[in-house]
Amino acid sequence: MTLDPQAEAFIASMSAVERPAWQDVGPEAAREAFTGMGQIFGIGPPVHRVENLVIPENIRVRLYRPSDRPDLPAILWFHGGGWVMGDLDTHDAMCRRLTVAADAVVISVDYPLAPEHRFPSAAESCFAALQYFSDHASDHGLDVTRLFVGGDSAGGHLAASVSAVARRRGGPLVCGQILVYPVVSPNFDTKSYLRCAEGYGLTRADMRWFWDCYVDAIQNDDTWPIDLLQMDVAGMPPTFLITAQYDVLCDEGTNLASAMESADVDVTHSHFMGTLHGFVHFAACFDNHQQAIDEIGEFVRQRCP
């Protein structure tokens, strides 16, 4: 399938702006530019209540509540941005959409960014957030048996890493994970990396730079996985995984879904044809973002009777 019209229009609009490559401007300028793209993130729907908190280890979080019902399911959401960019505000609209679709509390986690905070700082903060809300679920009106983790792009890598370490440590319980076009592996020679290296938004060079900012050595350690395709995925929680056809990360996401299927993990792989990395987040530019959000909501609802 060729690019859909909205993907073509997005590429044309980005080309017209002539944005410098992230690696050419450096982390601080990249963050400012990413935040300045807010108009393409769209406006999220109203939710019942939004709470800003600081939890132990000085981790900022934002809770989006669909209602004041007790014992609600919750999704801890780790934002995308290559581990380098993004914050609570860049993903505010997306978290609102997830809250409405899933009828769940969405907890957006403001983890420390690279390169100032290199691997595994972000992953450890995300795990600490999961541990806190597991330990204090009742204090926040959450059902400890229905805690999900999720993230888009680099946030998907963090979500899968947190699930893996929770499994190794025997807790906290992760009810399910949501991986939206996740970063999976530092292998830049997959077919999708070569096919979509340039001209489709996220580039091969972008991803090399993000990885260089995040990790010192590309190898799994005894605690935190780096290459998710090199870890044992058996026993991972039920997984909903999204890929996009014209995305450098497409093949690695597909390969992770296949590895999970082979290990008898309950995995649903939703592949979106004709579209680009970021389409779920860039809601003002892609109508199909809502289909993806609705599918995520259905995944959560099915596991929360």
TADADA-V82710 format. One record per helix or strand of 3 or more residues. SS is the DSSP state (@ for helix, = for strand). FROM is the first residue (numbers start at 1). TO is the last residue. If there is no record, write none. Layout:
# TADADA-V82710
SS,FROM,TO  SS,FROM,TO
This chain:
# TADADA-V82710
@,5,17  @,22,25  @,27,35  @,38,41  =,49,55  =,59,65  =,72,78  @,92,102  =,105,110  @,121,135  @,138,140  =,142,152  @,154,169  =,176,180  @,191,195  @,204,214  @,228,230  =,238,246  @,250,262  =,267,276  @,289,302
